[in-house]
Amino acid sequence: MTGSDILPLAVALLIGMGAIGSCIGVAMSGMKFLESSARQPEMVDTLQSKFFLVAGVTDGAFIIATGIGLWFATANPFKG
């Protein structure tokens, strides 16, 4: 068994784990955003901009992992 044989599994794990982590991270930050905006409604504008910044960075990590996984799947760097 070589690196080329398990490449689809590695790509699936790379994309899948990134997706799961990103979804959990955005869900937890959204939960805290709603909780904090309910406690202090006067700070909703400030909290909302920070929430979208954090959600964008969290989703950006998943997009990068997807790009690297698809790059490995199409242009296999492990083929000798």
NORZI-V905779 format. One record per pair of residues at least 24 apart in sequence whose C-alpha atoms are under 10 Angstrom apart, sorted by the first residue. I is the first residue (numbers start at 1). GAP is how many residues later the second one is. D is the distance in Angstrom with one decimal. If there is no record, write none. Layout:
# NORZI-V905779
i;gap;d
I;GAP;D
I;GAP;D
This chain:
# NORZI-V905779
i;gap;d
2;76;9.0
2;77;9.3
3;73;9.8
3;74;9.8
3;75;6.4
3;76;7.9
3;77;10.0
4;69;9.7
4;72;7.7
4;73;9.0
4;74;6.3
4;75;6.4
4;76;9.3
5;73;10.0
5;74;10.0
7;62;9.4
7;65;7.8
7;66;7.1
7;69;8.3
7;71;8.7
8;61;9.1
8;62;9.9
8;64;9.0
8;65;6.9
10;59;8.1
10;62;9.2
10;63;9.3
11;54;9.3
11;55;8.4
11;57;8.5
11;58;4.9
11;59;7.2
11;60;9.3
11;61;7.2
11;62;6.8
12;54;9.3
12;57;7.7
12;58;9.5
12;61;9.6
13;56;9.0
14;48;9.3
14;51;6.5
14;52;7.3
14;54;8.5
14;55;6.3
14;56;9.7
15;47;7.5
15;48;8.8
15;49;9.5
15;50;6.2
15;51;5.3
15;52;8.8
15;53;8.9
15;54;6.5
15;55;8.7
16;46;9.3
16;49;9.4
16;50;8.8
17;45;8.8
17;48;9.2
18;40;9.7
18;41;9.1
18;43;7.6
18;44;5.1
18;45;8.4
18;46;9.2
18;47;6.5
18;48;7.8
19;40;8.6
19;42;9.3
19;43;6.0
19;44;8.8
19;46;8.9
19;47;8.7
20;42;9.1
21;37;8.7
21;38;9.4
21;40;9.5
21;41;8.2
22;33;8.7
22;35;9.6
22;36;5.9
22;37;5.9
22;38;8.9
22;39;7.7
22;40;6.2
22;41;9.6
23;32;9.7
23;35;8.7
23;36;8.3
23;39;9.3
24;34;9.8
25;29;9.2
25;30;8.0
25;33;6.9
25;34;8.9
26;25;9.0
26;26;9.5
26;28;8.1
26;29;5.7
26;30;9.0
26;31;9.7
26;32;6.9
26;33;7.9
27;28;9.1
29;25;7.9
29;26;7.6
29;29;9.9
30;24;9.8
30;25;8.4
